[in-house]
Amino acid sequence: NAGSVSFLQHIVHPISVARLVMEHTPHVMLSGKGALEFALANGFEKKNLLTEKSRKAWKEWRVESKYKYEINSENHDTIGMLAVDDKGGISGACTTSGLAFKMHGRVGDSPIIGAGLYVDNEVGGAVATGLGELVMRTVGSFLVVELMRSGHSPQEACRLAIERIADKIPASQKGAQVGYLAVNKSGETGAYAIRKGFNYALTHKEDDTFLDADHLVQD
Ligand code: GLY
């Protein structure tokens, strides 16, 4: 089962609206004005989420308005989560502020089922972070799950999906980051990124660890 929202403005927790789409509508995805109307009809509050710092940064960017495809901690913030319960049931979630300084209407990978997130309860789940354009072009999370279905471990599947992207990065997007996390039905996990700086938390029962993912480019 799946639910998502895209181009949803003024709502603090769009991930909760996405869950309602999954649980209470016959659809998988709501977007823009319709997603906002659905959120407001279900008790969410409309808020101004633009901070003074962001407004100032946007005004400075508007002087040249260059669409630079650089992903770093200053201009994007995607969080992905995968979980396996005690009966082996797998679930996943993904939420993002999206890319900063983009064209109006741009949608990234996170709300696209199969790109930013994909779970098949018979196989495993995968979630992506980084430059959504690169993930969408390879339907990345679906690819990771399909690689696990054909026998690869979560770690191998993440690495192969990153290599698929890295082989084809357009010159204008060199330097971009993408990272995948994956888990399979047995609870084995994997994580791999194009470059260093992608880290993740792994929790097993009471144990929490914070790990750096392996990466392809060794700078
Ligand atoms: N991964 C988030 C985005 O590209 O919008």
Boltz pocket constraint, residues with backbone or C-beta under 6 A from the ligand:
constraints:
  - pocket:
      binder: B
      contacts: [[A, 76], [A, 78], [A, 96], [A, 97], [A, 98], [A, 99], [A, 107], [A, 108], [A, 109], [A, 110], [A, 128], [A, 129], [A, 130], [A, 131], [A, 132], [A, 133]]
      max_distance: 6.0
